[in-house]
Amino acid sequence: MQIIVILIIALHMDIERVDLYKMLWNSIQIQLDKQKITVYRLSKMTGIPLTTIYNYKNDGKEPPFKNMCKIADALDVSLDVFRGGKQK
């Protein structure tokens, strides 16, 4: 019984984590839309492989801090924008 409860809690935490990263992607997508930049162009601007960016977008994968910095720099916004802050 305890193992089942632990597995359910772990699964719930993974789902919350994926939701968090999808919310992060939504804030990136808002900036892409505002600036009329495609995911392909973002890939070229940042040097992040297109497949990696699609993993962030579609699979809710966690972008490393280094890549978030590249994305923020390419979009000319502060990292705060991606957590609900203001533009620089």
Secondary structure, DSSP 4 states (H G I P E B T S, - for coil): -HHHHHHHHHHHHHHHHHHHHHHHHHHHHHHHHHHT--HHHHHHHHT--HHHHHHHHHH-PPPPHHHHHHHHHHHT--GGGGGT----
